[in-house]
Amino acid sequence: MKKTLIAAALALGATFAATAAPISLAFDSDGAAVLWNKPAAGSFVDEYVFEVPYAHTGFSGSFTTSLLGNKDIDFSRIYITDGAAKLFDFVQTSTDATGSEQWTLNNATLTSGVGYHLFLEGSSALRGTLYTGELSVVSSVPEPGTWALALAGLGAIGWLSRRRAG
């Protein structure tokens, strides 16, 4: 009985040891964030925290695993939460003949000022295997310069129409 309890405590401790502190992500001026990691062999949970830079933001992301010999990372799930509830799941979109995986999320809507958490869960067969990811955000509200250009174009069309009619 005592050995069973000790074994259970060690297994539980190993599970929590594989979970690292959250990593902060920042988006560049083009609305992109690139991330990668080489998790240790075994199960892992990687957590990233971020805020989107624009109000009512369109959000997309993708992750790819790479091979080391014939060993790779196998994701079990990738998802985004707002700290309390799961909001979006990434979907595995492909696995090639070598076992490399592609996971994507398209057209999710996120709001600025909210602390989001991105979780990547899976297992790595061998230390040195790698995953890479890219997240991108696009403001769904046009910038003032876009509005000005659209209005200038409409004005030019109206002026040409009036000139031809008159």
N, C-alpha and C positions, 0 to 999 in steps of 0.2 A: 504494500500500500504506500509506504513511504517513498519507495523508488518511483512509483507511478506518479506521485505528486511532484517529485523533483523533476522528473522527465517532462511533465506537463508545464511546469514553471519555466524550464529551460526553453522549451518549444515556444511558449508565449513570449519570452524575452527575445528570442531570435526573430520572431515576427515583428515586434516593435522596433528592434534594432535596424530592420531593413527600411523603416520609414524615417526619412530625413526631415529636417526643418524645411518649411516652405521657402522657395526661391522666388525673389521678386523679379517680375518682367517689366520692361519699359518699352514702349512703342517709339520708333523714330519719327521724324517729321513726315515721312511718307505713310505712316500708319502701319508699319511692319515690325514684328518682333521675331527673332530667330532664336531657337533654343536647341540644345543637344545634350546628351548625357551618355555615359558609359556606366551603367549600373553594375554592381558586383554580381557574381554568379548567384542564382537563386531567385526567389520572389522579391519583388520591389513595388513600392508605391512612391512615385515622385509627385510632389505638389508644388505648383507654381501659383503665385498670387499676382493679380494685375487689376488695373482700372483702365477702361477705355477712354481715349482722349476726346471723343466727340459725343455730343448728345444724340440719342437715338441712332446708335451705330449699327451698320451692317457688319457682321463678323464672319470670317471664314478661317479655316485652319486645316493643315494637313501634317501628317507624321509618316515617316518612312523608317523602316529598320534596315540595317545593313548586316552583311554576313562577315564572320571571321572564320575562315575555313568553311566548314559545313554547319557551323553553329550560329544562331541568331537570337534575337529577342522575340518573344511571343507576347503581344499585348492581350490581356483578357478584357480590358475596357479602358476607354478614355472618355472623360466627361467633365462638364463645367457645372459648378454650383455657385450660388450667391452667398455661400457661407452657411446656409441653413438647408436649402432644398436643391436637389439636382435639377438643373435646367435643361441641359442639352447633352446628348450622347454623340460622340463621333461614331462613324460607321466604317467598318472595314470594307474598303472598295476593291482591293485586289490582293492577291498573293501570287507571286510569280513561281516558276518552276524551282527556283533555288530556295524558296521559303521566305523571301523578303516580303514584308507587309506594307500596305498603304492604307491609312485611315484618314477620313476627311469629315469635315463639318462645313456646310455651306449655308449662307443666308440666315444666320441666327441674328436676332436683334438684341443688342445689349445697350444699357443706359449708362451714361457717364456718372461718376460719383459713387458707384457701387463697387465694393471690393469683391471681385470674382476669384474663384479658385479653380485651377485646372489640375485634374488628377490623371496620372498615367499609371495603370496597374498592369503588371505582367510578370514574366520570368525571363531570366537571362541564362542561357545554357553555359555560358563561359564568360569570364571577365574579359573585357576588351571589345565585346560586341557594342554596337552603337545605334542610337536612334537620333534622328534629326526632325525638327519641326519648324513650321513657319505659321505664324498667326498674322492676320491682316484685318484692319478695320477701315471702313469707308463711311464717311458722314452721309446720312441720308438727307440732310438739309443742304441745299446748294450754298456755296459761298457767295458773298456779295458780288464778286467779280463775275461769277457765272450769271447771276441775275442781270447785271449791267450789260454783258455781252448779248444775252438773249433779247433784252429790251432794245438795244441798239440795232440788232438784226431785224426785229419787228418794225422798228421805226423806218429803217432803210427800205423794207418791202412796202410799207405804206406810202412812203414818199415816192417810190418808183411807180406804184399803182396810180397815185394821184397825178403824177406828171404825165403818164401815158393817157389818162382819161381827159386831161385838160389841155 
